[in-house]
Amino acid sequence: MTVDDRFTAGPQEASEVPEGTRSEIVTGPVSDWATDFSHLEPEWAADPYPILDDLRERCPIARTERFGGGWLPTRYADVAAVAYDTERFSSRAIIMGNVRPPRELAPMGDSPPISSDPPFHHHARKLLLPAFTKSAVARREAATRAYCHALVDTLEGLPVVDAARDYAQHIPVRVIADMLGFPPEDGPRFRRFIENVLEGVNKPAEERTAALDELYDYLLDQIRDHVDHPRDDLTTYLVKAELGGHKLEAAHVAGTMALLLIAGIDTTWSAIGASLWHLARTPADRERLVAEPELLPTAMEELLRAYAPVTMARLVKEDMTWNGVRMRADDWVLLSFPSGNRDPAQFERAGEVVIDREANRHAAFGLGIHRCVGSHLARMELRVALEVWLARIPSFELADPAAVTWSTGQVRGPRTLPLRLGAR
């Protein structure tokens, strides 16, 4: 048996984060989105775009006292300015909630590289790049396509299916499990981890800590198994990797794996589901893509722009005045890439879905140094998922528009998506 002292601590000790600044989350009806916004409200989950359009016109940098205080820039230019400004905004916390990790957690953060500040970020990100190049991703396409076909096989003969639950969510679960060398049958656990981390930010801090302990218990079990039984996967790679001539800290390895497991699944699950939702409710676009499958790569970028799933958070480093507003140290800033993608100052017909849009420098994968390292992988999964679905199920519609539900929090996508198959 191989022993690696980095991973011999108990799970709680290895995942424990120093006490940060706590603040109570207050949810409930929003009095005015310009001064009291909350991304956890049901109307935000159901349809945030009218809210964001209104704010962009009358109060482009909204404020809230919830979560201990935060800001919401809604214009593309402002979102980009924060994303690129690592001098005044820290990434040590990317999920806006009731706990602010202490400043001592920087520059690594708890989920490197997405939670890392420069200069540490550059080295942590560079470690992951080989696994996410176009050529590395291309080697996974055949298996992904075969799995999508297998999922569709299980839906044959059913008049109504839940495309979010029975199709979209399973694809990134299988891909990420294969990359990390995790048992694919653990998919239900992955989904529970995602809900706890991304949708459970309104829970008491003690419950959130318990949920994180469960996640890190699992990750450390997987790491120890890979230490004892190395194989050709990303977990073994991280266990063996070095920075500056030293093996990665246990917290670095586990934090990066948590990032890949949670972000790698939820964002793609959401993008696939939102794309199918759009095509189900827009017959002209669906019929055109069935007739012109070569248009899909272009259409896919437009669907990513229009239904970008991800909003990221930053923390203000020091008291300052920024673009006319007085920000306090440790204020949250929500980077709404979905709002930036619908800014008329940046995109013509910004509020429309134009599936043959050619000029489309959208921000669905983020902006700045933290632009998604897995964008090639996400694009492959989305393209293959849509190619297989449209080839096998060219005709479908929403079975009940009112039955569609969307996730809350900073990653938005359909969680229930009943589709009637064979609809004309």
PyMOL commands that set and color helices and strands:
alter all, ss='L'
color gray80, all
select helices_A, chain A and resi 5-7+11-15+33-36+42-46+49-58+66-68+76-84+103-105+120-132+134-138+141-153+163-168+170-180+184-198+205-228+234-240+250-281+283-291+293-306+337-340+368-370+375-392+401-403
alter helices_A, ss='H'
color red, helices_A
select strands_A, chain A and resi 21-22+61-64+70-73+89-90+99-100+160-162+242-243+246-247+311-316+320-322+325-327+332-336+396-398+405-406+414-416+418-421
alter strands_A, ss='S'
color yellow, strands_A
deselect
rebuild
show_as cartoon
